[in-house]
Amino acid sequence: LTAGTLTVDATTAGANAANTFTVNDFTQSGGTLTLDNANNAADEGVLSLKGDFTRTAGTFTATEPGALVDVSGTDVQELNFGPSSQLADLTFSNTGGLVTLLNTIRASGTVTVSVGAIVETGNFNLVFNAATGKMVNNGTIQTTGGTNGAVIFGGANFVAGGSNVDGMVLNAASAAVFSNII
């Protein structure tokens, strides 16, 4: 997308009738990409990524409750939603290769790592910055540790060990693996 506006949402034909935009590699260097349906929160848009996502400019909006980015490729994937990216819901369902973050991702909804999926944060963070933030980890999240390359609950504020974080939920399957949670 280099210019213009692309809005992914449900149509008047009913819930989830036409609200999924499936792409292989997607590059945004301008314009506006929005996952939204202002008429009904249950019918927000879905971006299904089968390859890499790279945003170098433009606006990417996926913040409405129910807006979903589904990382569902079958090979190695790299994600760069750009600086200060904010998503509602994010699912890592790629079980065929490593998914690597190339920029920090902020989430206000549910982030799900499916069974067999492996997410590498590198030097970037996965930040839950809303009281509605929830992680469901049935796979693996690999981090580098420290203040970069971590899963952070509580937004910009780091949570010390042993502290309670009101409104945050962490669900993990018995086989889930975390290497660094702040």
N, C-alpha and C positions, 0 to 999 in steps of 0.2 A: 504494500500500500504506500503510494508516494504522495497522494493528495486526495481530497474528497472525504466522504464519510461512509463508513460501512457499519451498519447497525444489525446485530444478530439478536432476534427476538422471536417470540411465538406469533403466529398469525391469528386472525379472528376465527380460524377453523377449529381452534381448541388447544388445550394444553399440549405442549411439546410437539405440535404438528409440524413446525418448520423452524425450530429454534436452535438447531445444531449446525455449526459451520465447521466442516472437517477440512484440514489442510495438511500437506506434508511439511515442507520447510516454509516458514512465513517470515518475511522481512518487512518491517515498517520503518520508513524513512521520512514520513510525513503523514498528513491527514489524521483522521480520527477513527478508531475502532472501538465500538461500544457493545458490550453484552448487556442488553437491557430490554425490558418491556415495562414501560411506565404504567401500563394499564393493570398489570397483574404480577405481583411478586413471585407467584408460583410458576410463571412462564418465562423466567429470565433466560437469556441466551447462554448457549454452551459453545465453547471453542474446543474442538477436539484436535489436539496436536499429534500428528503421526511422525513429525520430524522436529527440526530445530525452530526456535522462535527467537528473532533478533529485532529489537526496537532501538533505533539510533536517534529517532526524532518522531514528532507527532504525539498524539494523545491516545492512550489505551485505557479504557474505563471498564472495569469489571467489578464494581463495588456494591452493586445492588444485592440485597440478600437473595440468594438463589443463583446468582451468576456463577458459572462454573467453567474453569479451565481444566480440561482432562488431558493429561500427558499420557498418551496411549500408544506410543510407537512400539516397534518390535526390534529396535536396534538402539545404539547409543544416541542420546538426545542431549542438546545443550539449550539452556533457557536463559535469555537475557531480556526481561520485560522492561529494561531501562531503569534509570535511577528513580528512587522513591515510588516504585511500583506498589500498588495496593490492589489486592484481590479479595473477593468475598470467599468463594470456595475453590479449592484446588485438589485435584486427585492425581496421584502418580500411579498409573496402572500398567506402565511399561514393565514387562517381565522379561524382555529380550535383551536388555542392555542397560548400562549405567546412565542415569539422568544427572547431569551436572548443572548447578546453578552458576551463572556468570554474572550475577548481580543479586543483591539482597531482595528478598520477596517479603512483603508485609501482608498478613492475612487477617481478616476480621471474622471469618466464618470457620468452616471445617476444612482441615487439610488431612487427606487420607493417603496413606502409603499402603498399597495393596500387597497381598501375599506375593513374595517373589520379586517385588520392586526394590531397587536400590537407588537411593538419592544421595548424591555427594554435594555438600555445600561449598567445598573448597574454602576460600577466604571470605565467603559471603554468609549472610545469616538468613534464617527463616524466622521471621518475627511475628508473634501473635500480639496484636496491639489493640484488642477490643475485648470487652467483657464476654463477647459471644465467641471468642476464639476457642477452637477445639481441635485436638489432634487425635487421629485414629491411626496408629502405626501397627500394621500387620506385616511390615517388611523391614527394611534396613535404612537408617539414616546415618551416613558417615560424615563426620565433621572434623575440622582441623583443631578445634579447641580454642580457648581464649575468648576474647571479645569479638573476634572475626572468625567466621566458620562455626556457627553455633545455632542451636534452636533456642530462641529467647521468648519467654512468656512474660507479658507485662509491658510490651511496647519498648520504648527507649530506656526504661528503667530495668536494670538487671536485678534478678531475684536471688537473694543470698540463699545458700543451702539451709534447709529447715524452715524456710518461710512459707506461709500460706499465700496463695494467689487467688483472691476472690474472683469468681466468674470464669476461671480457666479450667479446662478439663483435659486430661491426658489419658487416653485409652490405649493400651498396648496388648497385643496378643502375646501368648507365652513365648513365641519364637522371635518377637520383635527385638531389634538391636538399636541402641542409641550409643553414640560415642561421646557426646557432649551436650548437656542440657544446662542452660543458665536460667 
